[in-house]
Amino acid sequence: MFRHIARHYDTTNKILSLGLDGYWRRRAISALSPRIHANYLDIGSGTGDVALAIAEEVLGCSVIGIDASMEMLEVGVGKAAARKLTEQLTFLPSNILDLPFADNSFDGAITSFCIRNVVDRRRALRETARVLKHGASLIVCELTEPRGPVMGPLFRFYSHVFMPVITRVLSSAAAYRYLADSMADFPVGEEFLRIMAESGFTKGTYKRVTGGIVTLYAARVDK
């Protein structure tokens, strides 16, 4: 699916999020608090926006972005070259369920709009915990279906009326129908924190952003 939408992914996301996708990523990066001389892992890097933003914010750190879609990563490689960030950034095709890194390799990890697409989330989180150093944080920025008497009905109208029209023109209506369905199915709040705790993370917290359309999770590894 992502192979087919890679060329239009950034534009479509900008329109569908009403320009808020950059704000959500900045909130996630702020929670990660990247620092100089540290190594970070961007899981489900896609077209590389999070990895690029980290590298631009902290010029002395290094970031590895992984994704299962080579087509998506190729867009990120082009962006890194254009911004002269290739020395700080590495993009690798990789499966989150079997990360090609040694234990205790990273000072922090971040994943944006990715874990929702993973079937075996506990295994993915265990793999992430394995490659993180003691005390390192994982930040999860994920789309979630808003609830409540106002945002719930508004979002359902948006996802069933506005979203199909835009995606049919710009990208893939089928791919973005999946987006809405996966948001509805994703475990949120305390339920996802429990999954993180069962997978090796402690001190988990979460915060709903933009009326619950996005939820930010933070937890750390204490080995």
C-alpha positions, -999 to +999 in steps of 0.1 A: +000+000+000+027+025+010+047+017-021+019+030-043+012+062-023+049+072-016+051+100-042+019+117-030+022+108+007+035+142+020+011+163+001-019+141+010-010+141+047-006+179+047-041+184+033-058+156+053-043+169+086-052+205+077-015+213+080-013+199+116+010+169+108+041+190+113+028+203+146+021+168+158+056+157+149+072+187+166+053+178+198+066+142+196+102+154+190+099+178+220+089+149+242+119+129+229+143+158+239+171+149+215+206+159+225+240+163+209+262+132+204+233+108+209+219+081+186+182+079+178+160+054+160+130+066+139+108+036+135+084+036+105+103+066+092+083+068+059+094+098+039+117+109+067+101+140+082+107+131+118+143+120+113+150+151+093+135+173+120+156+157+147+188+161+127+180+197+120+172+205+156+203+189+171+231+190+145+254+169+166+232+138+169+227+109+145+195+094+134+187+061+117+153+059+100+138+025+092+108+016+072+095-015+053+088+005+022+119+013+001+098+037-020+090+058+010+126+058+022+138+070-012+118+101-008+135+107+026+169+101+011+162+128-015+151+152+013+182+146+033+205+152+004+187+185-005+191+197+031+227+185+033+220+162+063+233+129+048+261+127+074+237+127+103+210+106+087+208+070+076+177+054+060+174+016+060+147-008+049+139-029+079+111-048+096+102-035+130+095-070+142+132-080+136+154-049+140+190-053+126+207-037+155+226-049+186+212-046+221+216-012+238+223+006+205+202+038+209+198+067+233+161+071+223+135+060+197+105+076+182+077+063+160+050+084+143+019+071+127+034+036+124+026+013+153-011+014+144-001-005+112+017-033+131-002-065+138+021-079+165+026-047+185+040-064+216+068-080+195+075-047+179+077-029+212+099-057+227+123-053+198+124-016+203+131-020+241+159-045+232+179-020+211+174+009+236+200+017+263+191+018+300+170+048+307+163+056+271+128+068+261+104+057+234+079+083+221+049+071+202+029+096+182-002+079+168-035+088+152-065+079+173-102+082+168-116+111+188-144+104+212-170+125+229-202+142+218-185+168+196-152+155+182-165+120+177-193+128+152-172+155+135-144+130+129-167+104+116-182+129+091-147+140+081-134+104+076-164+092+057-171+122+035-142+146+032-113+122+033-125+099+005-130+128-019-095+142-013-077+109-014-095+098-046-081+129-063-046+130-048-036+095-039-054+062-030-089+062-016-085+025-006-053+033+014-069+060+034-101+041+040-077+017+058-063+047+078-097+055+092-105+019+100-071+013+117-076+044+139-109+030+151-093-003+160-062+010+178-060+006+216-058+040+232-049+055+265-043+032+294-049+001+272-019+010+250+002+019+281-005-016+294+008-031+261+039-010+265+044-022+301+040-058+291+067-053+264+094-039+287+086-002+292+081+016+324+068+050+336+044+053+307+023+084+302+001+097+274-014+129+263-042+136+238-036+163+213-060+182+190-091+169+206-079+133+206-071+130+169-035+122+180-022+107+212+014+110+224+028+082+245+061+083+264+078+055+282+114+044+291+134+013+294+149+004+328+171-027+322 
